[in-house]
């Protein structure tokens, strides 16, 4: 999951270049997430599901 895939799905509008993932909800599939920022809760949930996080600069 990255900026381009979020934009293609219509989850980003306008000229948003900064993406921060928050820890609301649940996840049970391993994702590779490339974002600008992530909350501690979101990081823990993604890693617990077997996923990985990559922080990218704008």
N, C-alpha and C positions, 0 to 999 in steps of 0.2 A: 504494500500500500504506500503510495507516494503522492506528491502534489498533483501530478498528471492524472493518475487514476481517480483521485477524488474529484478533479475537475470534469473528467469524462463522464462520471456518474451523476453530475449535477449537484455535488455536495459543496462545491466552492463556487461562489459567484463573483463577478467583477474581476478586479485585478489583485485579488488576495494572493500574496506570496508567502505569508507566514501561517504555518499550520501547527496548532498545539492540540494534542490528544488529551482528553480528560478521562477520569476514571469512573464515569457513570456507566451502569449496565454491566453485563457479564460477557465473557468470551470463552469459548471452549475449543477453538481451532487455532493452530499455530500460524501466526502471521509474521511477515517481515515488514516492519513499519519504518519508513523514512520520513521523519518530520523535523520541524524546527524546535519543538519543545514538547514535553510530555509530563503529566503529573505523576507523582510517586505512585498513586493508586493504579493508574493506567499501566505504568511500567510493570508493577508487580503482577497485575492480572495477565498482561500479554506474556510475560516470562513464565508465569505459572502454567499457561496453556501451551508452552513450548515454543513461543515466538521469540523474535529478536527485534531490537530497536536500534536504529541508526539515527543519530542527531545530525542534521545537515544545516549549513549556514545559508542565510538568504543572500 
